[in-house]
Amino acid sequence: MSFYDDYIAKTPTSEKEARRAQAIIPGGVGSATDLAEEIQRRYPVIEMLRFTQSGVEATMYAVRLARAATKKYGVLKVEGAYHGANDILLVSAGVPSTVPAGPDWMPSSIVESEGIQPGTTEHTHVVQFNHIESLEYQLKKHEGEIACFILEPCMTNGGGYSS
Ligand SMILES: Cc1ncc(COP(=O)(O)O)c(C=O)c1O
């Protein structure tokens, strides 16, 4: 149960695979290993890589791994950023109306769905995209508690941003 539809899912399989592969590597890829090697070639900083079936799993594992590695629970995310329908990150994923959203430098954490157990999003804190004071504020407020900052370089829900 995610918020988005995959338009590629509606096309025949061979075309779908071809488009997926070509979107990533011109000319296509052979196997998952080829793709992993290509990603690693382009981003040598990546030491280990794992594919998941969906984005929601990828972000769920990323947060869990960060929490396990750091022994901390705090998660910073950007207001308006969607990272899949997992409970921890389903906070301020849309753009809420102005009043509950809070000021730019300290956006409120707004839980996006009924059915999320109270406390699940307690450690999920929101910052404003491209707003350094907002990030500094949350880092200071939760000093020593942050496991990770999850960030989409190009936000799907954010529309356009001026730099
Ligand atoms: C940035 C981002 N992360 C994660 C997801 C979740 O992906 P999936 O729908 O494959 O679970 C989405 C879906 O749109 C997304 O845009």
The ligand as an ORCA input file, in Angstrom:
! r2SCAN-3c Opt
* xyz 0 1
  C      11.408      8.969     -2.592
  C      10.580      7.759     -2.420
  N      10.976      6.833     -1.541
  C      10.262      5.698     -1.366
  C       9.114      5.478     -2.086
  C       8.346      4.216     -1.876
  O       8.522      3.389     -2.950
  P       7.566      2.143     -3.203
  O       6.259      2.695     -3.654
  O       8.298      1.363     -4.241
  O       7.443      1.375     -1.920
  C       8.680      6.407     -3.003
  C       7.457      6.173     -3.787
  O       6.988      7.007     -4.506
  C       9.429      7.584     -3.173
  O       9.038      8.523     -4.040
*
